[in-house]
Amino acid sequence: MMEKTIDNRRFGPWALITGASSGIGKEFARQIAASGINLLLVARREDVLREVGAKLTGDFGIGHRVLALDLTEDNFIRKLAPAADDLDIGLVVSNAGTAQPGEFLAKKRDELLGLLRLNTLAHLEIAHYFCPRLSARKSGGLLFVGAMRSEIGIPYMANEAASKAYVQSFAQALHFELKPLGVHVTVLPPGPTETPVLAKFGLSLETMPMKPMKVEQCVAEGLQALYLNRSLMIPGRLNRIMNAVVPAFVVRRLTASTFKKTLANNLVKPQSPKESR
Ligand SMILES: NC(=O)c1ccc[n+]([C@@H]2O[C@H](COP(=O)([O-])OP(=O)(O)OC[C@H]3O[C@@H](n4cnc5c(N)ncnc54)[C@H](OP(=O)(O)O)[C@@H]3O)[C@@H](O)[C@H]2O)c1
C-alpha cells in the first residue's frame, strides 16, 4: 500500500499523536510526517520523542513539538492544552495504550485502574477537548486505536480487552455524530502487530498462533480508512477474515492457551494474589 495516504489540506497543518515514542504511534508519526503534516508528539519519554521528532524533521522537513506527558494523570488536559492551543490541529491520533497479560486474581488494584485510565479516560478527555475544535474548523479527523476482538472478552487480558471495547464503541458513536460536521472519526483495532509490546508480553513468533502484521501496513490502512471516513477498520485482510469467521469461543480458548503457556514459562511474570493486595 502507498504510504502517503493522508491529505494534508484536510488533516493538516498539525497532527497530535499520543504514544508517538514507540510502535504504532511512532509509525503514525512517520507516515503523517511523510504527508507534510507537522507533529505534536506526546508520550512519557521525552528523550525518545525528541529523537523521533528530530529524525522526522530531518527526513521530511516538517515542524515538530514534543510533550512529555503521562496520560494516566488526573486532568492531564491542563498540561496538553498549552502545548496544543496555538497550533491548528487537523488530525488527532489517540493511540497510547498498554496491556499486561496475567491472571485477574493476581492483578494489583492500582495497576488495573491505571490501565483503565490510559485505555479509556485518556481517549475520552482527548475527544472532549478536540472534538469542538475540529467541528469548529469543519474538517479534520480523529483516529482511535483499539484492539481486535476486544468486545468478546479476552482471558488473561480481561481489563485490557474490556477497556479497548470502550474505545471501539465510543469511536463508532462519535463517527456518526461528527460526520455531518465535516469531521472524520475512525477506530483502528489491530490484531497482533510487530511492535515492542509483543516482547513485553513474552510472545514470539514460535509462541504466537499467527504471524503478527507489519506496523507499516497497520498504520497505512488506518490512515486510508480515516481519509475515506470509515467508522472502523480492522487492519489486515487475514485479520478481517478471521474476525468474520472464527467464533468468539474459539478465540477465547486459543488466547487463553497461548497466555497460559507464556505465563507458565514465566515469560510474563504473574503477580501472586498476595502481592496484589
Ligand atoms: N502491537 C499490538 O499487537 C497491538 C494489538 C492491539 C492493540 N494495540 C494497541 O496499539 C496501541 C499502540 O501499541 P504499540 O503496540 O505501539 O505499543 P508500544 O510500542 O508499547 O507503544 C505504546 C505507546 O504508548 C505510550 N504510553 C504508554 N503508557 C503511557 C502513558 N501512561 N502516558 C502516555 N503515553 C503512554 C508509550 O510511550 P512512553 O512509554 O514513552 O510513555 C508508547 O509510545 C495501543 O493502544 C495498543 O493497545 C497494539
The ligand as an ORCA input file, in Angstrom:
! r2SCAN-3c Opt
* xyz 0 1
  N       1.028     -4.250     18.949
  C      -0.074     -4.959     19.030
  O      -0.045     -6.172     18.784
  C      -1.382     -4.310     19.371
  C      -2.560     -5.073     19.251
  C      -3.770     -4.489     19.575
  C      -3.823     -3.166     20.005
  N      -2.661     -2.438     20.106
  C      -2.790     -1.038     20.565
  O      -1.994     -0.194     19.763
  C      -1.586      0.946     20.529
  C      -0.089      1.132     20.385
  O       0.544     -0.019     20.901
  P       2.006     -0.460     20.453
  O       1.943     -1.881     20.059
  O       2.584      0.522     19.514
  O       2.737     -0.418     21.876
  P       4.101      0.257     22.333
  O       5.166      0.063     21.318
  O       4.333     -0.231     23.725
  O       3.728      1.812     22.382
  C       2.874      2.332     23.368
  C       2.984      3.852     23.339
  O       2.125      4.391     24.354
  C       2.873      5.267     25.187
  N       2.368      5.227     26.556
  C       2.230      4.131     27.356
  N       1.755      4.491     28.560
  C       1.586      5.846     28.523
  C       1.141      6.811     29.457
  N       0.783      6.462     30.713
  N       1.089      8.111     29.081
  C       1.472      8.479     27.840
  N       1.892      7.615     26.907
  C       1.963      6.310     27.249
  C       4.306      4.745     25.118
  O       5.248      5.774     25.346
  P       6.057      6.038     26.713
  O       6.463      4.707     27.256
  O       7.196      6.901     26.252
  O       5.098      6.773     27.569
  C       4.391      4.326     23.645
  O       4.693      5.434     22.856
  C      -2.026      0.689     21.967
  O      -3.223      1.381     22.229
  C      -2.242     -0.806     21.986
  O      -3.175     -1.202     22.963
  C      -1.450     -2.974     19.806
*
